[in-house]
């Protein structure tokens, strides 16, 4: 196996583990904590706002460094979305994401971390999420891709 592929896999593993540990330590894998954060009219817990606010400058530095460099350190191409418009798909997807987050207290990243521990609600959420992704690709992505978005681009909480 070429050295670059091994390096990519090691870096991917370390980044994934770091991301998962960060989600666990921040409380984002605890649906009750997430739902308390979303309950602004009740017993609101603002601590996740601090987690999100601290992620913004970290991501901004990462994107700035990536743009300056122009290519990933371990090869491949840099895929930063170029779209800036707000359309019905973005609004619909955001609403669907928010409703799912509010009902389950999980979003994709924390759900995968929690599912890795075999926790049933997270496993159900993850299966439903994957089924939804598959169905979307089957119905809407056959041969079409929105402008400025590469296949595989996406976000996690």
N, C-alpha and C positions, 0 to 999 in steps of 0.2 A: 504494500500500500504506500503510495507516495507520501513523503514527509508533510507536504502541505495539507493533505486530507487528514492526516493524523492530528496535525496542529489545529485544524479547524474543529475537529471533533472534541479535542481536549478543551479548547476555548469555549465551545458551545456547552459542554458539560459543566464547566466551571461557572459560566454566565448563568446557566439555568439553575444550578444549585444556589448561587448567590441571590438570584431573583426569588427563588422559592423560600429561602431562609428570610429574606427581607419581607416577603409577604406574611410569613408566619410571625416574625417579631413585631411587625406593624399592626397585627390584628386583622388584616384584610382577609384571612382565611376563616375568620369567625363570623358566620352569618348574623349572629345576634348583635355583634359590635357594628357590623355594616348597617343593619336595619336600624339600630339606635342612632347612627349617624344620619340616616335618611329621615328620621322622625323629628323634623324641625318643629312640629307643632306639639310634640309631647316631651319625652325625656331625651332630648337631643344630646348626643355625645360628639363633641367637635374634634376629637383626637385624630380621626382619619383625615380631616381637613389639613392638619399639620403634615401628615404623611404625603398627601397629594401636593401640597405646597412645596415641600422639600424636594419632591421629584421633578418639579418644573425646572429649577436651575441646573440640576444634574443632567437632565435631558437636553436642555439648551446648550450646555457646554459640549455634550456628546455630538449633537447635530452640527454645531459650529466647527468642531474638529473634523468631523467627517466631510463637511462641505469644503473645508480648506484643503484637506488631503486629496479629495476627489475620487478615492477608491478605498475599498476595505483593506485592512492590513493583511488579511490572509487570502486575498484574491477575490475574484468574482466582480460583480458590478454593484455600484452604489445605487440603491433604489429609494429615493426620497420622493414622496408624492408631490406633484406639481399643481394639482387643482386647488383653487382658492374659492370657488363659487359654492353657494349653498343651494342645493336642489332637493326635490321631493325624496329621492333615494337617501340622501344624507339625513334629512329630517325624520323619515320613516325608520331608518336604521337606528338613529339615536333614540327615538321613542321606544322602539322595540327593546333595545339594550337597556334603557332605563327602567322599563316595566319589568323586564326579567330580573334586573339587579334588585329592584324593590321587592319583588315577590320572593326571590330565593335568597337574597343577601349574598349572592356569589356572582362573579363575572368570570370570564374564561381563565385568566391566569390563576387566581385563587382556587377556582374549581378544580383545575388540573392538579395543583399542589395538594389539595384536600383529598381528591380522588385517589392520589398515589398512596394515601394512608388507608384506603379501603373504606372510607366513610360513605355510607349508603346514599344520603341525599346528594352528595357531591358526585357520586357515580351516576345517579339518575340524571342530574343536571348535565354532566359531561356527555352522556349518551344522547340526551335530547339536543344539546348544542351541536354535536357532530351530525345528528340526523337533520337538523335545521340547515347546517352548512351544506351538506350533501344535497338536500332538496333545493336550496337556493341555486347551487351550481347547476343542477339538473334543469331547473326551470328558467333561470335568468342568465346564466353565464355561457350557455352553449354557443360558442363562436363570437361572443361579444364581451368586451371588457371596458369599463368606464375609462375615459381619458385620464391619463396621468397616474394610473394605478397598475402596478405590475402584479402578475399572478403571485399569490402568496403574501402580498402586502396585507398588513392588518395590525390590530392593536390588541392590547390586553389592558385591563384596567389601569 
